[in-house]
Amino acid sequence: MNNKIRRIYVPMTESGFYILYCLQQPQHGYGICQQVKQMTGGELVISAGTMYGTLSKMEKDGLIAFVREEEKRKLYQITSLGTEILSLELHRIERLYKNSRGENVNE
């Protein structure tokens, strides 16, 4: 993995994390917005500008790839690089959670 990509995406924004997480299955921007809203109980609502700007950047950086178009909506899915970045971020979040509970990360 390119260190530049790692520095850009780890740590991730909450919106970026959920977008990448949702793209473990092919999905379009509007579907991601709905899924994130449901997953967070409405606490996180991703605007169209944030969604499509993030999708564009992630595609350019190789974290996601265009899969196909359905009813004029572009579907994207996470790539192997995106999966690697998501894994790093999940590990970082787990470490933060464990540390906040006074647990030793090495246990």
BAMAR-469192 format. One line per 10 residues: their letters; for each residue x, y, z of N, C-alpha, C. Coordinates in steps of 0.1 Angstrom, whole numbers, plus 2048, in hexadecimal, padded with zeros to 3 digits. Layout:
BEGIN
a) X Y Z X Y Z X Y Z ~ ...
//
This chain:
BEGIN
mnnkirriyv) 808 7F4 800 800 800 800 809 80C 800 ~ 805 816 7F8 80C 823 7F7 80A 82B 805 ~ 815 82F 80A 815 837 817 80C 843 816 ~ 80C 84A 80A 804 856 808 7F6 853 80A ~ 7F1 848 804 7E3 844 805 7E0 841 814 ~ 7E9 83A 81B 7E7 837 829 7E6 844 831 ~ 7EE 84D 82E 7EE 85A 836 7E1 862 833 ~ 7DC 861 827 7CF 868 823 7C3 862 82A ~ 7C3 854 82B 7B6 84E 82F 7B7 848 83D ~ 7C2 848 844 7C2 843 852 7C8 84D 85B
pmtesgfyil) 7C1 853 864 7B3 850 867 7A9 856 85D ~ 79D 84F 85C 793 853 853 789 85C 85A ~ 782 864 851 777 86B 857 76B 861 859 ~ 762 865 861 757 85C 864 74F 859 857 ~ 74D 863 84F 746 862 842 74E 858 839 ~ 75A 85B 838 763 852 82F 763 844 833 ~ 763 842 841 763 834 846 756 82D 842 ~ 74B 834 844 73E 82D 841 73C 82B 832 ~ 741 834 82A 740 832 81C 748 826 817 ~ 754 825 81C 75D 819 818 757 80C 81E
yclqqpqhgy) 752 80D 82B 74C 801 831 740 7FC 829 ~ 738 805 825 72C 801 81D 72F 7FB 810 ~ 73A 7FF 80A 73E 7FA 7FD 744 7EC 7FD ~ 743 7E5 808 747 7D7 808 73E 7CF 7FF ~ 732 7D5 7FC 728 7CF 7F2 726 7DB 7E8 ~ 724 7D7 7DB 721 7E2 7D1 716 7EB 7D6 ~ 718 7F8 7D4 70E 801 7D9 70F 80E 7D2 ~ 705 816 7D1 705 824 7CB 704 82E 7D6 ~ 708 83A 7D3 708 845 7DD 6FC 846 7E6 ~ 6F0 847 7DF 6E4 849 7E7 6E2 83D 7F0
gicqqvkqmt) 6E4 831 7EB 6E3 825 7F4 6EC 825 800 ~ 6F8 82A 7FE 702 82C 809 6FC 836 813 ~ 6F7 841 80E 6F1 84B 817 6E6 845 820 ~ 6DE 83D 81A 6D3 837 821 6D8 82D 82B ~ 6E2 825 827 6E7 81A 830 6EE 821 83C ~ 6F6 82B 83A 6FD 832 845 6F3 838 84E ~ 6E9 83F 849 6DE 845 852 6D8 83A 85A ~ 6D5 82E 855 6CF 823 85C 6D9 81E 867 ~ 6E6 81C 863 6F0 816 86C 6F3 81F 878 ~ 6F2 82C 876 6F5 835 880 6E9 83B 887
ggelvisagt) 6DD 836 884 6D1 83B 88B 6CF 849 887 ~ 6D3 84D 87C 6D1 85B 877 6DB 865 87C ~ 6E4 860 884 6EE 86A 88A 6F8 86F 880 ~ 6FA 867 875 703 86B 86A 6FB 86B 85D ~ 6FA 877 857 6F4 879 84B 6FE 87F 841 ~ 702 877 837 70C 87B 82D 705 883 822 ~ 70A 890 820 704 898 816 709 893 808 ~ 701 897 7FE 704 892 7F0 712 897 7EC ~ 716 8A3 7F0 723 8A9 7EC 72E 8A0 7F3 ~ 72D 89D 7FF 737 895 806 737 887 800
mygtlskmek) 72C 881 7FD 72B 874 7F8 732 873 7EA ~ 72E 87B 7E1 734 87A 7D4 742 87F 7D3 ~ 746 889 7DB 754 88D 7DB 75D 882 7E1 ~ 758 87B 7EB 760 870 7F1 760 864 7E8 ~ 755 860 7E1 755 856 7D8 75F 858 7CC ~ 75F 865 7C7 768 868 7BD 777 867 7C1 ~ 77A 86C 7CD 788 86C 7D2 78C 85D 7D5 ~ 783 855 7DB 787 847 7DE 789 83F 7D1 ~ 781 842 7C7 783 83B 7BA 790 83F 7B4 ~ 793 84C 7B4 7A0 851 7AE 7AC 84B 7B5
dgliafvree) 7AA 849 7C2 7B5 844 7CA 7B6 834 7CB ~ 7AC 82E 7C4 7AC 81F 7C3 7A6 818 7CE ~ 79F 81E 7D7 799 817 7E3 78B 811 7DF ~ 785 817 7D5 778 811 7D0 779 811 7C1 ~ 770 809 7BB 770 808 7AC 761 808 7A7 ~ 75F 80F 79C 752 80E 796 74F 800 791 ~ 743 7FB 795 73F 7ED 791 736 7ED 785 ~ 72B 7F5 786 721 7F5 77B 717 801 77E ~ 70F 803 774 704 80D 776 6F7 806 776 ~ 6EE 80A 77F 6E1 805 780 6D7 811 781
ekrklyqits) 6CE 812 778 6C4 81D 778 6CB 82B 77A ~ 6D5 82D 772 6DC 83A 772 6E4 83D 77F ~ 6E6 832 787 6EE 834 794 6FA 82B 792 ~ 706 831 796 712 82A 795 714 822 7A2 ~ 717 815 7A0 71A 80D 7AC 729 80B 7AD ~ 72E 80C 7B9 73C 80B 7BC 73E 7FF 7C6 ~ 74A 7FA 7C7 74E 7F0 7D1 75C 7F2 7D5 ~ 75F 7EE 7E1 76C 7EF 7E7 776 7E7 7DF ~ 782 7EB 7DE 78D 7E4 7D8 796 7DD 7E2 ~ 7A0 7D6 7DE 7A9 7CF 7E8 7B0 7DA 7F0
lgteilslel) 7B4 7E5 7E9 7BB 7F0 7F1 7B1 7F6 7FB ~ 7A5 7F8 7F7 79A 7FE 800 798 7F4 80C ~ 798 7E7 809 797 7DE 814 7A2 7DF 81E ~ 7AE 7E1 818 7BA 7E2 821 7B9 7EF 82A ~ 7B5 7FA 824 7B3 806 82B 7A8 805 836 ~ 79D 7FE 832 792 7FC 83B 796 7F4 847 ~ 79E 7E9 844 7A4 7E1 84F 7AC 7E9 859 ~ 7B5 7F1 853 7BE 7FA 85C 7B5 803 865 ~ 7AB 808 85F 7A2 812 866 79A 80A 871 ~ 795 7FE 86E 78E 7F6 878 797 7F3 883
hrierlykns) 7A3 7EF 880 7AD 7EC 88B 7B0 7F8 893 ~ 7B1 803 88D 7B4 810 895 7A8 813 89E ~ 79C 811 899 790 814 8A1 78F 80A 8AD ~ 792 7FD 8AA 791 7F3 8B5 79B 7F7 8C0 ~ 7A7 7FB 8BC 7B2 7FF 8C5 7AD 80B 8CE ~ 7A7 815 8C7 7A2 820 8CF 797 81C 8D9 ~ 78E 813 8D4 783 80E 8DD 789 807 8E9 ~ 792 7FD 8E6 798 7F6 8F1 7A0 7FF 8FB ~ 7A7 808 8F6 7AE 811 8FF 7A5 81A 907 ~ 79A 81E 901 790 826 909 78A 81E 914
rgenvne) 78A 811 913 784 808 91D 78F 803 927 ~ 79B 808 925 7A6 804 92E 7AC 7F7 92B ~ 7A9 7F2 91F 7AE 7E4 91B 7BB 7E6 915 ~ 7C4 7DC 917 7D1 7DC 910 7CF 7D7 902 ~ 7D4 7DE 8F8 7D2 7DB 8EA 7D8 7CD 8E7 ~ 7E3 7C9 8EE 7EA 7BD 8EB 7E3 7B0 8F1 ~ 7D8 7B2 8F8 7D2 7A7 8FF 7CA 79F 8F4
//
